Structures are given as C-alpha cells and as structure tokens.
C-alpha cells in the first residue's frame, strides 16, 4: 500500500497539469527616465525564447532560457540605416531556421518595410518594400503599409503580409486611392520565393485592422483580415509564377480586430477578437469566432476580459493574454475552440508597479511564454521587461481577491437564439452595483428597459417577451463602470 501511494504521488508530481509555472524573471531593466516599450516574443523551441523590445526608435533582441530566465545572448540592437527614420517593431515569428522580425520605418515622405532574420545573433536583413511606387517614371505614389504581420510556413520559411494604402500624386488623373493586402513568401534561405497582391480591392483603411496569412497547401493560401465588425477572407492560388493575385473569397459580419487566430489541420480558423463599438454606438465584447471551411463565421463565446495578444499551434490550440484589472490572465482553447483549463492569473503586479504592455508566444511543444513591460508607480515610462513560462496544461490559479475586477468583467448570454417567444437572459456580475438591462433595435433606438435596479454580485437572470416586429435586436447590460451587448434574432 505504501509503495502504491508513492507511485501515485510520483505520477501526480510528474504530471504537466501539476507543474509549476516558471518565473517571472527580469529580462531587461533600464535606469529611471528611460522608456522601454513594444515587447514581443517567439519560441524557436520549448527551451529558448527570443524576446524583442524597443527603446525609443531602436529595436533590441535577446534570447533567454524559458526555465531559468537566464539570457542566452547579449542584448543586440538592430542596425539603423540613414537618418530621420522612425522605427516600429511590428511582429516576430519563430522558424525552423531561427527567428524573423518585421520592422516598419517611416520618414516624412518615405516608408520602408524590412525583415530581419537571425538566431542568437542577427543574420541578415532585407528591405521588402521601400514605400515608393513609380509608374512610367512620371507619376509617383507614396504607399503606407499597416497591420503588418509574420506567419511561419508549415515546413520552413515564413510569410510577410500587410495591408497597403497608397495615394497618387495626381488623383484627378489616376482616380481613387488604392488599398489591398500584400503577401511575400520567404523560403528556408530567407529569399522571396513568391508574392501576391490585391490591387484596388479589399477593405478600406481603418483603426483596429489586423492581418494573418495561412498556407493551406503547397499551392494555395488564405489571408484573413479582421476589423471592428467584419472578418474578410481572401484566397491565394499559388503557381510557378513570381506574382499572383489575391482574390476576395468571403466576408463575414462578425469580429472586432483580431488579437490572434488559429488555423487547425482541418482548415477551421478560430479568431480571438477584441471588443469594439459599432456604427450605432453599441458595444460588442471580445469573442472567440469560428470560421468553418472558409464559408461561415459564428461566435462561439463572448469574453469577459479584454484580449491583448494571442499565439497558436495547430497541435495544441490557441492561447491569449487578457487584461483583468491590473492583472494579466492567460486563456487557452483547444483545437476545437473549446476552453482548455479555466483562465488563470499569469501575472499580478505589486503595489509598486503597473503592467504597461504584454505579449505571448507558444512553442511547437506547447510551452507558453508571456513577456510584459512594467513601470514603477508614479512613473510615466516602463523600465522593466519581465518574462514567465508555463506548460500548455499547467493549471494557473484564478484567485483575484487582491485585484479589482476589470471594468468589463461580467458575462452576458441570451437564449434560445434565434427565438420566437420568450428570450431568457443570464448574466454574472463581478461586483454589486446599479444594473440596467435594455433592448435596442438596429437603428440604435432603445426598444425596452427590461430591468433597472441595484443588484448583488453573482449570477442573475431575467426574460424578454417582445411586443415588437421580428428582426435583429441587441440586448445590453450596463453597470456603473462597463457594458456588455449580445445580438439576438426575433422570429415572429
């Protein structure tokens, strides 16, 4: 019996689900008055994290052991070329060959997109786009790239994608401005092997847009673009040519700017979207969206905490960080989009510091690493860069007794949806306060106030039996600090 107990104890202690998280560690610390910002991270394997950050316009890289936090390389500054550049680190990705980092430089009249590649040290850099488009040597258009992102290819190399907007010097002659996605494919040697572009089509430039590129097979790919209220799908059919068009494929009325997405082996895409306010000034929460066979988009669940950034792996699923008051929560969903372990606190700062920015990466072995910048209380600038590592199936506690609930930390659901009789509305309040549950039509007009009263923290429910015409309505719950909205369809 004693031997059996020891065996069971050993198995429990060895189980990854009981493994303790590693960290947090301080990766970089600047003197007071300096400003550290824009942390990024990717994992080339389960042991080494490549961490990137900025000090002013200079981009730095350092690699660190994910089990000890010890730096495996000296912090390296990316070289600056020319004068007057304003540098922005856009995205990083781990590849079979090391890592790649996408940097965008701007000046008053020129924009430059550059990809840097390396391992423990900088290996090479390549200017992909100099921002200047010349037509017949006469008409010049300065293009602006935005929503720039990197995605690893399935075997080796990576994709670079962005949304491009350009304005003609003579709009009366050339017509309207252009806007569309651009994709470059880099092979294992770091050389552009294929490129694709959508000329004058695609979404208009707007705040909150994000772009992801996926390689579905050796001869096809997709570009997924999210913006507040919409998700766009574009398809690429690669062939032996050097340039291919990107064709619009589908458009879905859901999404709110992607914090990240997962493409499963079954070609289902899960998108973690941020919250947004639509054209009728109705707030919509962050959500997990499911795009099936690139033909339909559904909201799997709404999120009570605002997503920051996500990372994914087709063998494990998608993980993302979310704000919860001053704390950072880690969420995980498996390859079906279902919740994998409840959300837990990845980091809860002390009273003497505040988290400024955060990022997350995941290795092919399922190791999750978060990095974040912290500023000391009373300071306007972040001076600390910290890192923490957990296994995919590591349980994290969710005891938030020391943290004030995030302003939007409550859950709202309405069912059945669609409905043709009575709609049941359930919600969870993180704290006591005055609550109003109302219904709005598609014009943003209030149809009915279902409830308006002070309520205690906890689970509550109410119901709505419409006396109006059938159609789309929005159920909104408001407290003194936040609001949540869900869309319902009344069939009459």
C-alpha positions, 0 to 999 in steps of 0.5 A: 500500500505504501509503495502504491501511494508513492507511485501515485504521488510520483505520477501526480508530481510528474504530471504537466497539469501539476507543474509549476509555472516558471518565473517571472524573471527580469529580462531587461531593466533600464535606469529611471527616465528611460522608456522601454516599450513594444515587447514581443516574443517567439519560441524557436523551441520549448527551451529558448525564447527570443524576446524583442523590445524597443527603446525609443526608435531602436529595436533590441533582441535577446534570447533567454532560457524559458526555465531559468530566465537566464539570457542566452545572448547579449542584448543586440540592437538592430542596425539603423540605416540613414537618418530621420527614420522612425522605427516600429517593431511590428511582429516576430515569428519563430522558424525552423531556421531561427527567428524573423522580425518585421520592422516598419520605418517611416520618414516624412515622405518615405516608408520602408518595410524590412525583415530581419532574420537571425538566431542568437545573433542577427543574420541578415536583413532585407528591405521588402518594400521601400514605400515608393511606387513609380509608374512610367517614371512620371507619376509617383505614389507614396504607399503606407503599409499597416497591420503588418504581420509574420506567419511561419510556413508549415515546413520552413520559411515564413510569410510577410503580409500587410495591408497597403494604402497608397495615394497618387500624386495626381488623383484627378488623373489616376482616380481613387486611392488604392488599398489591398493586402500584400503577401511575400513568401520567404523560403528556408534561405530567407529569399522571396520565393513568391508574392501576391497582391490585391490591387484596388480591392479589399477593405478600406483603411481603418483603426483596429485592422489586423492581418494573418496569412495561412498556407493551406497547401503547397499551392494555395493560401488564405489571408484573413483580415479582421476589423471592428465588425467584419472578418474578410477572407481572401484566397491565394492560388499559388503557381510557378509564377513570381506574382499572383493575385489575391482574390476576395473569397468571403466576408463575414459580419462578425469580429472586432480586430483580431488579437490572434487566430488559429488555423487547425489541420482541418482548415477551421480558423478560430479568431480571438477578437477584441471588443469594439463599438459599432456604427450605432454606438453599441458595444460588442465584447471580445469573442472567440469566432469560428470560421468553418471551411472558409464559408461561415463565421459564428461566435462561439463565446463572448469574453469577459476580459479584454484580449491583448495578444494571442499565439497558436499551434495547430497541435495544441490550440490557441492561447491569449493574454487578457487584461483583468484589472491590473492583472494579466490572465492567460486563456487557452482553447483547444483545437476545437475552440473549446476552453482548455483549463479555466483562465488563470492569473499569469501575472499580478503586479505589486503595489509598486508597479503597473503592467504597461504592455504584454505579449505571448508566444507558444512553442511547437511543444506547447510551452507558453511564454508571456513577456510584459513591460512594467513601470514603477508607480508614479512613473510615466515610462516602463523600465522593466521587461519581465518574462514567465513560462508555463506548460500548455496544461499547467493549471494557473490559479484564478484567485483575484481577491487582491485585484479589482475586477476589470471594468468589463468583467461580467458575462452576458448570454441570451437564449434560445437564439434565434427565438420566437417567444420568450428570450431568457437572459443570464448574466454574472456580475463581478461586483454589486452595483446599479444594473440596467438591462435594455433592448435596442433595435438596429437603428440604435433606438432603445426598444425596452428597459427590461430591468433597472435596479441595484443588484448583488454580485453573482449570477442573475437572470431575467426574460424578454417577451417582445411586443415588437416586429421580428428582426435583429435586436441587441440586448445590453447590460450596463453597470456603473463602470462597463457594458456588455451587448449580445445580438439576438434574432426575433422570429415572429 
